[in-house]
Amino acid sequence: MVSGRSPARRLPPHAYFVVSAVFHYLGPAFAVLLFARVDVLGVAWLRIATAALVFAVWRRPWRRWRQLDRPAARVLVAWAAVLAAMNSVFYLALERLPLGTVAAVEFLPVVALAAVAARTRRNLAALVCAVAGVYLLTDVRLVAEPLGIGFAVANAVLFALYIVLGHRVARDGHLPGIDGLALSMLFAAGFALPIGAGAALPAFADVITVAAAVGVGVSSSVIPYVSDQLAMARLPRATYALMVSLLPATATVIGVLVLAQIPSATEIAGVLLVVAGVAVHRERVAPAPAADPDHTEGMTAGPAPVPMLRCPRCGHLTRADRMVKGYGRDCATQLGLVGRTVDTGHAGPDLLDLLDEEPDDSCDGGDRPADLR
């Protein structure tokens, strides 16, 4: 039995999201200041390599690799490839476009996926707002910076994959949480090595530049990514998606304060439209199955159904009679509140869950046949 709460769980998950929201763009803003000294792809590789080094010293994640099954290993490697590509094209976009514009374009695929998955008037309005906002932000720059817009769109697609795979790592009991992030970052440094290491070499001739690159890596890839994992593991996806709507505005403010990128009235309107679109969109809720009158007619009333509550850690619906100290049985097992379990396939939300193609998995241990005390 575990007594007390871990330090990471003493803070509410919303606090971790606020930390992530600030550093998600504060670190890249500092990186832009390095572009005058080091090539863009060199800065991107230094960011990834520095984060990988910090995670290696802190977590020693290679100890976990042999414990993973093949599907878990594939998820980590895929996430590493996404991290390497996303960071590289993100910086290539920042070299050509304001931070607020790149951040706003990032969220168009998120809103578009929600509109496709749940064809409601609300999501259609959200998509119209997001598209209109991105149009206002990009129309002025499309002719002058078509390559920058292309990099921003590529980063947006990769950002959507980052969220999907990040949720998979954060919620999957087979994957080792922050150690999974650390493993992925090590692989990402290797994936980005051919395109960025050569461009980063001049930085090693100047101690100040190296120190600045370390600061960029910690503030861009360690603090926000760890905060993302801690927030994703405990926030329901609907709450997380609503809070994500603040990020384009956060990026615009940081661009003003750090990079003196003063947006025009049109660009401010574009950012606000994107914020509104992300805030308005909603996930699809699976309807409850309708009762069959042919099978219910003449039946006597049975016992009242067991109420379903949401687990505060993963946000999944859970049978109230299977909760342990307020947590769903699966999360309680991961927290050490229940004995070891035999797992028959539950691995947290899968890709279809995260794209809202099927209902949430429950957290009541229904697919675990036995607890081994």
C-alpha positions as CSV (number, residue, x, y, z in Angstrom):
1,M,0.0,0.0,0.0
2,V,1.3,3.5,-0.9
3,S,0.9,6.1,1.8
4,G,0.6,9.8,0.8
5,R,0.9,11.2,-2.6
6,S,3.9,11.6,-4.9
7,P,5.3,15.1,-5.3
8,A,4.2,15.2,-8.9
9,R,0.5,14.5,-7.9
10,R,0.4,17.2,-5.2
11,L,-0.1,19.9,-7.9
12,P,-3.3,19.9,-9.9
13,P,-2.9,18.9,-13.6
14,H,-4.0,22.4,-14.7
15,A,-0.8,23.8,-13.1
16,Y,1.3,21.5,-15.3
17,F,-0.6,22.7,-18.3
18,V,0.1,26.3,-17.5
19,V,3.9,25.6,-17.2
20,S,3.7,23.7,-20.5
21,A,1.8,26.6,-22.2
22,V,4.4,29.2,-21.1
23,F,7.6,27.1,-22.0
24,H,6.1,25.6,-25.2
25,Y,6.8,28.9,-26.9
26,L,9.2,30.7,-24.5
27,G,12.0,28.2,-25.3
28,P,11.5,28.5,-29.1
29,A,11.5,32.3,-28.8
30,F,14.9,32.1,-27.1
31,A,16.0,29.8,-30.0
32,V,15.1,32.4,-32.6
33,L,17.7,34.7,-30.9
34,L,20.3,32.0,-31.6
35,F,19.6,31.9,-35.3
36,A,22.1,34.8,-35.8
37,R,24.9,32.6,-34.4
38,V,23.9,29.0,-35.5
39,D,22.1,27.6,-38.5
40,V,18.4,26.9,-37.9
41,L,18.7,23.1,-38.2
42,G,21.8,23.3,-36.0
43,V,19.7,25.0,-33.3
44,A,17.0,22.4,-33.7
45,W,19.5,19.5,-33.2
46,L,21.1,21.2,-30.2
47,R,17.7,21.5,-28.6
48,I,16.9,17.8,-29.1
49,A,20.4,16.6,-28.2
50,T,20.5,18.8,-25.0
51,A,17.1,17.4,-23.9
52,A,18.2,13.9,-24.7
53,L,21.3,14.4,-22.5
54,V,19.3,15.8,-19.6
55,F,16.9,12.9,-19.8
56,A,19.7,10.4,-20.0
57,V,21.4,11.7,-16.8
58,W,18.1,12.1,-15.0
59,R,16.1,9.0,-16.0
60,R,18.6,6.5,-17.5
61,P,15.8,5.3,-19.7
62,W,17.8,2.6,-21.5
63,R,17.1,0.4,-18.5
64,R,13.4,0.3,-19.6
65,W,13.9,-0.6,-23.2
66,R,14.2,-4.3,-22.7
67,Q,11.0,-4.3,-20.6
68,L,8.9,-3.1,-23.4
69,D,6.9,-5.3,-25.7
70,R,7.0,-4.7,-29.5
71,P,3.9,-2.5,-29.8
72,A,5.1,-0.2,-27.0
73,A,8.5,0.0,-28.6
74,R,7.0,0.9,-32.0
75,V,5.0,3.7,-30.3
76,L,8.1,5.2,-28.8
77,V,10.1,5.0,-32.0
78,A,7.3,6.6,-33.9
79,W,7.0,9.4,-31.3
80,A,10.8,9.9,-31.6
81,A,10.5,10.3,-35.4
82,V,7.7,12.8,-35.0
83,L,9.7,14.8,-32.3
84,A,12.7,15.0,-34.6
85,A,10.8,16.1,-37.7
86,M,8.5,18.5,-35.8
87,N,11.2,20.4,-34.0
88,S,13.2,20.8,-37.3
89,V,10.3,22.1,-39.4
90,F,9.0,24.2,-36.5
91,Y,12.3,26.1,-36.4
92,L,12.4,26.4,-40.2
93,A,9.0,28.0,-40.0
94,L,10.0,30.3,-37.2
95,E,13.0,31.5,-39.3
96,R,10.4,32.9,-41.8
97,L,7.2,33.7,-39.9
98,P,6.2,35.3,-36.6
99,L,5.8,32.9,-33.6
100,G,2.1,33.7,-33.2
101,T,1.4,32.8,-36.8
102,V,3.1,29.5,-36.6
103,A,1.4,28.6,-33.4
104,A,-2.1,29.4,-34.8
105,V,-1.5,27.3,-37.9
106,E,-0.6,24.4,-35.6
107,F,-4.1,24.0,-34.4
108,L,-6.0,23.8,-37.7
109,P,-5.6,20.0,-38.0
110,V,-6.9,19.5,-34.4
111,V,-10.1,21.4,-35.2
112,A,-10.5,19.8,-38.6
113,L,-10.3,16.3,-37.2
114,A,-12.9,17.1,-34.6
115,A,-15.2,18.5,-37.3
116,V,-14.8,15.3,-39.4
117,A,-15.3,13.0,-36.4
118,A,-18.4,14.8,-35.1
119,R,-20.4,16.6,-37.8
120,T,-22.3,19.0,-35.6
121,R,-23.1,22.7,-36.1
122,R,-20.9,23.5,-33.2
123,N,-17.8,21.9,-34.7
124,L,-18.6,23.3,-38.2
125,A,-18.7,26.8,-36.6
126,A,-15.4,26.0,-34.9
127,L,-13.8,24.9,-38.2
128,V,-15.1,28.1,-39.9
129,C,-13.5,30.2,-37.1
130,A,-10.2,28.4,-37.3
131,V,-10.0,28.4,-41.1
132,A,-10.9,32.1,-41.2
133,G,-8.3,32.9,-38.5
134,V,-5.5,31.0,-40.3
135,Y,-6.5,32.7,-43.6
136,L,-6.1,36.1,-42.0
137,L,-2.8,35.1,-40.5
138,T,-1.4,33.5,-43.7
139,D,-2.9,35.4,-46.6
140,V,-0.7,38.4,-46.1
141,R,2.5,36.2,-46.0
142,L,1.6,33.5,-48.5
143,V,3.1,35.4,-51.4
144,A,6.2,36.6,-49.6
145,E,6.9,33.4,-47.6
146,P,5.3,30.4,-49.3
147,L,8.0,28.1,-48.0
148,G,7.5,29.4,-44.4
149,I,3.8,28.6,-44.7
150,G,4.6,25.1,-46.0
151,F,6.9,24.5,-43.0
152,A,4.2,25.8,-40.7
153,V,1.6,23.4,-42.2
154,A,4.0,20.5,-42.0
155,N,4.6,21.4,-38.3
156,A,0.8,21.5,-37.7
157,V,0.4,17.9,-39.0
158,L,3.3,16.7,-36.9
159,F,1.9,18.6,-33.9
160,A,-1.4,16.7,-34.2
161,L,0.6,13.4,-34.3
162,Y,2.6,14.5,-31.3
163,I,-0.6,15.0,-29.2
164,V,-2.0,11.6,-30.3
165,L,1.2,9.7,-29.6
166,G,1.9,11.7,-26.4
167,H,-1.5,10.8,-25.0
168,R,-0.8,7.2,-25.9
169,V,2.4,7.2,-23.9
170,A,1.0,9.2,-21.0
171,R,-2.0,6.9,-20.5
172,D,-0.7,3.5,-21.5
173,G,0.2,1.3,-18.5
174,H,2.8,-0.7,-20.6
175,L,4.8,2.5,-21.3
176,P,7.0,3.9,-18.6
177,G,5.6,7.5,-18.5
178,I,8.3,10.1,-18.4
179,D,10.8,7.4,-19.1
180,G,9.0,6.8,-22.3
181,L,9.5,10.4,-23.2
182,A,13.2,10.1,-22.3
183,L,13.6,7.1,-24.5
184,S,11.9,8.8,-27.4
185,M,14.1,11.9,-27.0
186,L,17.2,9.7,-27.2
187,F,16.0,8.2,-30.5
188,A,14.9,11.7,-31.8
189,A,18.5,13.0,-31.3
190,G,19.7,10.1,-33.4
191,F,17.1,10.7,-36.1
192,A,17.9,14.4,-36.3
193,L,21.7,13.8,-36.3
194,P,22.2,13.6,-40.1
195,I,20.4,16.9,-40.8
196,G,21.4,19.0,-37.8
197,A,24.7,17.9,-36.2
198,G,26.9,19.4,-38.9
199,A,25.1,22.7,-38.8
200,A,25.5,22.8,-35.0
201,L,29.3,22.4,-35.0
202,P,30.1,26.2,-35.0
203,A,28.3,26.5,-31.7
204,F,30.9,24.5,-29.9
205,A,33.5,27.2,-30.5
206,D,31.7,29.6,-28.2
207,V,30.9,28.7,-24.6
208,I,28.2,31.3,-24.4
209,T,26.5,29.9,-27.4
210,V,26.6,26.3,-26.0
211,A,25.2,27.5,-22.7
212,A,22.4,29.3,-24.6
213,A,21.7,26.2,-26.6
214,V,21.5,24.1,-23.3
215,G,19.0,26.7,-22.0
216,V,16.9,26.4,-25.2
217,G,16.9,22.6,-24.9
218,V,15.8,22.6,-21.3
219,S,13.2,25.3,-21.7
220,S,11.9,23.9,-25.0
221,S,11.9,20.1,-24.7
222,V,12.4,19.1,-21.1
223,I,10.1,21.4,-19.0
224,P,7.2,21.6,-21.5
225,Y,7.2,18.0,-22.6
226,V,7.4,16.6,-19.0
227,S,4.6,19.0,-18.0
228,D,2.6,17.7,-21.0
229,Q,3.0,14.2,-19.8
230,L,2.0,15.0,-16.2
231,A,-1.1,17.0,-17.5
232,M,-2.2,14.5,-20.2
233,A,-2.1,11.6,-17.7
234,R,-4.7,13.3,-15.4
235,L,-6.8,15.6,-17.6
236,P,-9.7,14.4,-19.6
237,R,-9.2,15.0,-23.3
238,A,-12.1,17.4,-23.5
239,T,-10.6,19.6,-20.7
240,Y,-7.1,19.3,-22.3
241,A,-8.5,20.3,-25.7
242,L,-10.2,23.4,-24.2
243,M,-7.1,24.6,-22.4
244,V,-5.0,24.1,-25.6
245,S,-7.0,26.9,-27.1
246,L,-5.0,29.3,-25.1
247,L,-1.7,28.4,-26.8
248,P,-1.9,30.6,-29.9
249,A,-2.6,33.6,-27.7
250,T,0.3,32.6,-25.4
251,A,2.6,32.4,-28.4
252,T,1.6,35.8,-29.6
253,V,2.2,37.4,-26.2
254,I,5.6,35.7,-26.0
255,G,6.5,36.9,-29.5
256,V,5.7,40.5,-28.4
257,L,7.7,40.3,-25.2
258,V,10.7,38.3,-26.3
259,L,11.1,38.9,-30.0
260,A,9.3,42.3,-30.4
261,Q,7.0,40.8,-33.0
262,I,4.1,43.3,-32.8
263,P,1.1,41.8,-34.6
264,S,-1.2,43.9,-36.8
265,A,-4.9,44.3,-36.1
266,T,-5.6,41.7,-38.8
267,E,-3.2,39.2,-37.2
268,I,-4.7,39.8,-33.7
269,A,-8.1,39.1,-35.2
270,G,-6.8,35.9,-36.8
271,V,-5.3,34.6,-33.5
272,L,-8.6,35.3,-31.7
273,L,-10.5,33.4,-34.3
274,V,-8.2,30.4,-34.0
275,V,-8.6,30.6,-30.2
276,A,-12.3,30.7,-30.5
277,G,-12.3,27.8,-32.9
278,V,-10.2,25.5,-30.7
279,A,-12.3,26.5,-27.6
280,V,-15.7,25.9,-29.3
281,H,-14.9,22.5,-30.9
282,R,-16.1,19.5,-29.0
283,E,-15.4,15.7,-29.2
284,R,-17.9,13.3,-30.3
285,V,-19.8,11.6,-27.5
286,A,-21.0,8.1,-28.3
287,P,-24.7,7.8,-27.8
288,A,-26.0,5.2,-25.3
289,P,-27.5,2.1,-27.0
290,A,-31.3,2.3,-27.3
291,A,-33.3,-0.2,-25.5
292,D,-35.0,-2.9,-27.6
293,P,-38.7,-2.8,-26.9
294,D,-39.1,-6.5,-28.1
295,H,-36.8,-7.6,-25.3
296,T,-37.9,-5.2,-22.6
297,E,-41.7,-5.6,-22.8
298,G,-43.0,-7.6,-19.9
299,M,-39.7,-7.7,-18.1
300,T,-39.6,-7.0,-14.4
301,A,-37.4,-4.2,-13.1
302,G,-33.9,-5.4,-12.1
303,P,-31.4,-3.9,-9.7
304,A,-30.5,-0.2,-10.3
305,P,-27.6,0.2,-12.7
306,V,-24.2,0.9,-11.1
307,P,-23.4,4.7,-11.6
308,M,-20.4,5.5,-13.8
309,L,-17.9,8.1,-12.5
310,R,-14.8,9.6,-14.2
311,C,-11.5,8.6,-12.9
312,P,-9.6,11.8,-11.9
313,R,-6.3,10.5,-13.2
314,C,-7.3,9.4,-16.8
315,G,-10.7,10.8,-17.2
316,H,-12.3,7.5,-18.4
317,L,-15.7,6.4,-17.2
318,T,-15.4,3.9,-14.3
319,R,-17.9,1.8,-12.4
320,A,-18.3,3.4,-9.0
321,D,-18.3,0.0,-7.3
322,R,-14.8,-0.8,-8.7
323,M,-13.1,2.4,-7.8
324,V,-10.2,2.3,-5.3
325,K,-9.7,5.4,-3.1
326,G,-11.4,7.5,-5.8
327,Y,-9.4,6.1,-8.8
328,G,-10.5,3.7,-11.5
329,R,-9.1,0.2,-10.9
330,D,-6.5,0.4,-13.8
331,C,-5.1,3.7,-12.6
332,A,-5.2,2.6,-9.0
333,T,-3.0,-0.4,-10.0
334,Q,-0.5,1.9,-11.7
335,L,-0.4,4.0,-8.6
336,G,0.3,1.0,-6.4
337,L,-3.0,1.1,-4.6
338,V,-4.0,-2.4,-5.9
339,G,-1.9,-5.6,-6.2
340,R,-0.2,-6.6,-9.4
341,T,-2.6,-7.5,-12.3
342,V,-2.9,-9.8,-15.2
343,D,-3.4,-7.6,-18.2
344,T,-5.3,-9.1,-21.1
345,G,-4.9,-6.2,-23.6
346,H,-6.0,-2.9,-22.0
347,A,-3.4,-0.3,-23.0
348,G,-5.1,3.0,-22.4
349,P,-6.7,5.0,-25.2
350,D,-5.6,3.9,-28.7
351,L,-5.4,6.0,-31.9
352,L,-9.1,5.6,-32.6
353,D,-10.0,6.8,-29.1
354,L,-7.8,9.9,-29.5
355,L,-9.4,10.7,-32.9
356,D,-12.9,10.1,-31.4
357,E,-13.7,7.2,-33.6
358,E,-14.9,5.0,-30.8
359,P,-16.0,5.5,-27.1
360,D,-13.4,5.8,-24.4
361,D,-12.0,2.7,-22.8
362,S,-13.2,2.4,-19.2
363,C,-10.8,2.4,-16.3
364,D,-12.7,-0.1,-14.1
365,G,-10.5,-3.1,-14.8
366,G,-13.2,-4.9,-16.7
367,D,-10.7,-6.5,-19.1
368,R,-8.4,-7.7,-16.3
369,P,-9.5,-11.1,-15.2
370,A,-7.7,-11.3,-11.8
371,D,-5.7,-9.4,-9.3
372,L,-2.7,-11.3,-8.0
373,R,-2.2,-10.3,-4.4
